[in-house]
Amino acid sequence: MTYRWVITPIGDETTVQQLQRELGVHPTIARLLALRGIDSFDLARDYFRPDIGKLHDPYLMKDMDLAAPRLADAVRHGEKVVVYGDYDVDGTTATSIMYNFLKNFGSDVQYYIPHRFKEGYGISQEGVDFAINTSAKLILSVDCGITAHEEAEYARQHGIDLVICDHHTVGDTIPDAFAVLDPKRPDCPYPFEGLSGAGVAFKLIQAILHELGLPPEKAHPYLDLLAISIASDIVPITGENRILMREGLKKLNNDPRPGIRALMDVINLKPGTITTTQIVFSIGPRINAAGRMGDARTAVELMI
């Protein structure tokens, strides 16, 4: 097999010279930064020193003003909630994040992961029936739901509110759910479309904490699972994802949760050495294998 390399041109060579002068770096580094759209000192600073204090306001996301108060009310009143996730790495990490978050508040929460072969992708009627049978009044979908038109109607007929957290491309219409969080919605002004499914769930957690009058740092314990999601789902590690990945890697290396630490022990990965590459090629595929070989709930059990 042969390859033909196509060299990307620099639009303005003066940008390279300016970056080299302001940053004091080698011309090659300045050129690589310019090719990535980093054409100023401030952008370079944010690239090299991602700051968790610069995350976007979660309320910029369409329907967050509906979703966050609804979840906060469920927490306050002890409502039964079903977290409905997907069976891949992004879906199982997102499910684990939301389940752990709600459980830590004493919420009556259960999770549901559809069987890859029996139910297929997305929200199924079987999943809604699970919520009905457990007397849940709220379904929170993560990493799925943006195509669940019939299922949203089915849930509403049974008195269940459906809050959708998704990041996949939106079709011609949006499900008629209680709230639909998806940065790819055409009418969503959120400034970063590259969030993973777990990333959208994390933004919801930020907003719920605000509704409950709690500090945003309460969301930080879930950054390790979010980092696994970002790397494994191959979303762009730029902008907000770059901040979240950096902080998540810190937690994976300094304080991995027991399930992830056990997985790292099995594959001979030591805390302090974990990079995005090791997530993509070692940790992520093993989590993903649970859904491919049988029941992805095993992966959720590991992470909770």
Secondary structure, 3 states (H helix, E strand, C coil): CCCCCCCCCCCCHHHHHHHHHHHCCCHHHHHHHHHCCCCCHHHHHHHHCCCHHHCCCHHHCCCHHHHHHHHHHHHHHCCEEEEECCCCHHHHHHHHHHHHHHHHCCCEEEEECCCCCCCCCCCCHHHHHHHHHCCCCEEEEECCCCCCHHHHHHHHHCCCEEEEECCCCCCCCCCCCCEEECCCCCCCCCCCCCCCHHHHHHHHHHHHHHHCCCCHHHHHHHHHHHHHHHHHCCCCCCHHHHHHHHHHHHHHHHCCCHHHHHHHHHCCCCCCCCCHHHHHHHHHHHHHHHHHHCCCHHHHHHHC
